[in-house]
Amino acid sequence: MREHEEKSEKKKLKYPKSVFFIIVNEFCERFSYYGMRTILALYFKNKLGYNDDMSTVIYHTFTMFVYFFPLFGAMIADAWLGKFNTILYLSIVYAIGQLLLSATAAPIFGLPIRELSLIGLLLIAIGTGGIKPCVAAFGGDQFVLPQQEKYLVTFFSVFYFAINSGSLLSTFLTPELRNGIECFGEKTCYSAAFLLPAILMVISIVIFVVGRPSYKIKRPEGNVVLNVGKCISHAIYNKISTKGVKRDHWLDHADDHYDVKLISDIKSSLQVLKLFLPLPIFWALFEQQGSRWTFQATRMDGEISGYLIKPDQMQVINPLLILIFIPIFETCIYPLMAKIRLINTPLKKLTTGGLLAGVAFIVSALLELQLEKTYPILPSDGLAQLRIFNPRNCNITVDLDNQKFIIDSFDMWQDTNIPVIGNKSIDYTVDLSKCGNGIKSGKINVSEKIAMTYVFGDDGTPYSFEDRVNKTNSGNPALRILTNNNLNETTIVKLIEKSIVKHEIVTTSSKLQQVQNSSFVEPNPGIYNVEINGKMMEESIAVKLGGVYTLQIYSSEKDFGSRLITVTQPNSVHILWLIPQYIIITMAEVMFSVTGLEFAFTQAPISMKSLLQAGWLLTTAFGNLIVVIIAEAKIFEKQANEFFLFAGLMFINMSIFAIMALFYKYVEAENEEDSCTDTNNYDEIVLNEHGGHVNSSFKHKNDDLDS
């Protein structure tokens, strides 16, 4: 009879419509977060003017705060505001940070860009970190248990899809906005790229508030992390104040004030937390997809049949592969491994995942070694660089310190290794007789750690300009014009693509000066028709990613000509060579991230699951801190060596972890039937995602869902 009543009750309960507001809210929020974070490292470097190391430091400091603040968000929700108000208030803080970041990136407002950008990021970290432990748990609160357990499983599956969809779309779209729109007189539009995530965050708040009348909202009932902290503090205080009293365990000193069951649960939890100690290194490697690996992509060739893959768009590979790999691992690889008794326990999966992350960084280091071969030789200590251009329709002969050479028409001569301390004068003789002029001698100057360009005028006068050799921060080509102009006029060059003027370059030297130079511009890679002072050139020019170019122009009443010179070779290693390291790091993530939280949940006492969740999130925070420390230490000049360092640290840590795992005794899962009706257990559910996926352990077993 009772069983019949329960079945009848289950049939009466419909799927709670309120969760759809929560799911759409999560889609918008994850779109907002990942869209902003995808372009963040390049924003630091290209817009705020930080170098690679400092951009990496700021990026990982921000990410570290994102994973520290969930601890405080959970405390605020459980002990003070409740989940609904915590989500609402911190989402507003979040949206203000996003809007501030977008406004600051727009030069039209004239705001202090560095200072306000960092303030905006702090607000975003507080907002997204604070709501992280609340949203999924609030969704769980909408269900009546145990009657709606099946509905709850469906909810987490859809919730998972919403996170992935938001991440995938934004990771692709925001780089397109960044690079595909010109705004405020600039070639890139970070303001628009940040504005879209900000708008989505505002929409997220509106949708969340609209669903308010349909939500089940619980009052805050206390936070277990706070209780654990108080218990541990009390035990330490008693242990210090009663030195002569010996107990079996130091936590037993708290039994005068705290329940024996709580103390026992804390002891069990500390055994699991101890295993977490080596794990931050994994996240130190994993999180560099958005920083070091993105910078690596800027030094590669992203063109495929006319389409340009943006460096930050490569991050979309991770969430895309996650959707493919999780079902493959769950249905094929893990069952196969279990049959042959290989990688058949959670700790073995964690160890294997960590080792795979190390392998991914070995691959990235080997790729970096190949990229180093394509990098330009930069002027360094004790050396200077000299380039002599010949923008005219005839050959000239130059003698530098008894080194004689011919420079062909519209060609260049260079020496990238001139020994010099401070400054140095070099004797020269230039023979312009083939150009209808005479011979002239004199001195030119070079300086240590500086690349110089020289052009000889028709009377043999040397004109000097500081050269640019290094590739651009954005990865785009760099182009300047160098003119030998006998018409006493400023040279204006227009780069035309499909009948549209894309760039206009004007010489900055005096129009009365025969040899004129322009500043470097950064056009998009492509093929351009060239118009010089209203006259269209017969040949087009092609500029490629990473190349540094000088367009030489000669103009007189009788003659006219031009030629593009490549000073620094463009990127030659294709960006798709990044795919192997992304495949390996994503496989590592499936085995490490998905397994790690599942292990923590199954091994933790029922009352301590949120404590273990907090500990797991903190491993990510400390992992980002490790990246900050190593980047600030500047141990290596070459990026490949740093990648090898991280791989070595990963292998060492996994060796330590494997030894610790040998001595760990698995705990039998507790019977949670009695706690099924206690929906407060859902306060402890936190979906932990990296790269846009969530931990699948929440939908593996019904008993896990009840925790």
Sequence and secondary structure as in RCSB ss.txt:
>XXXX:A:sequence
MREHEEKSEKKKLKYPKSVFFIIVNEFCERFSYYGMRTILALYFKNKLGYNDDMSTVIYHTFTMFVYFFPLFGAM
IADAWLGKFNTILYLSIVYAIGQLLLSATAAPIFGLPIRELSLIGLLLIAIGTGGIKPCVAAFGGDQFVLPQQEK
YLVTFFSVFYFAINSGSLLSTFLTPELRNGIECFGEKTCYSAAFLLPAILMVISIVIFVVGRPSYKIKRPEGNVV
LNVGKCISHAIYNKISTKGVKRDHWLDHADDHYDVKLISDIKSSLQVLKLFLPLPIFWALFEQQGSRWTFQATRM
DGEISGYLIKPDQMQVINPLLILIFIPIFETCIYPLMAKIRLINTPLKKLTTGGLLAGVAFIVSALLELQLEKTY
PILPSDGLAQLRIFNPRNCNITVDLDNQKFIIDSFDMWQDTNIPVIGNKSIDYTVDLSKCGNGIKSGKINVSEKI
AMTYVFGDDGTPYSFEDRVNKTNSGNPALRILTNNNLNETTIVKLIEKSIVKHEIVTTSSKLQQVQNSSFVEPNP
GIYNVEINGKMMEESIAVKLGGVYTLQIYSSEKDFGSRLITVTQPNSVHILWLIPQYIIITMAEVMFSVTGLEFA
FTQAPISMKSLLQAGWLLTTAFGNLIVVIIAEAKIFEKQANEFFLFAGLMFINMSIFAIMALFYKYVEAENEEDS
CTDTNNYDEIVLNEHGGHVNSSFKHKNDDLDS
>XXXX:A:secstr
 HHHHHHHHHHH    THHHHHHHHHHHHHHHHHHHHHTHHHIIIIIS   HHHHHHHHHHHHHHHHHHHHHHHH
HIIIII HHHHHHHHHHHHHHHHHHHHHHT GGG   HHHHHHHHHHHHHHHHHHHTTTHHHHHHTTS TTTTHH
HHHHHHHHHHHHHHHHHHHHHHHHHHHHHH  BTTBS  HHHHHHHHHHHHHHHHHHHHHTGGG         HH
HHHHHHHHHHHHHHHHTTT   SSGGGGGTTTS HHHHHHHHHHHHHHHHHTTTHHHHHHHGGGGTHHHHHHHTS
B EETTEE  GGGGGGHHHHHHHHHHHHIIIIIHHHHHHTTSS SHHHHHHHHHHHHHHHHHHHHHHHHHHHTTS
     TTEEEEEEE  SSS EEEEETTEEEEE TT EEEEEEEE SSEEEEEEEEE GGGT  EEEEEEEEETT 
EEEEEE TTS EEEEE   S  SSS  EEEEEEEESS    EEEEEETTEEEEEEEB S TTSSEEEB  B   S
EEEEEEETTEE SS EEE TT EEEEEEEE SS EEEEEEEEE    SBGGGGHHHHHHHHHHHIIIIIHHHHHH
HHHS GGGHHHHHHHHHHHHHHHHHHHHHHHHHT  SSHHHHHHHHHHHHHHHHHHHHHHHHT         GGG
TT GGGGGG     BTTB  GGGGT HHHHT 
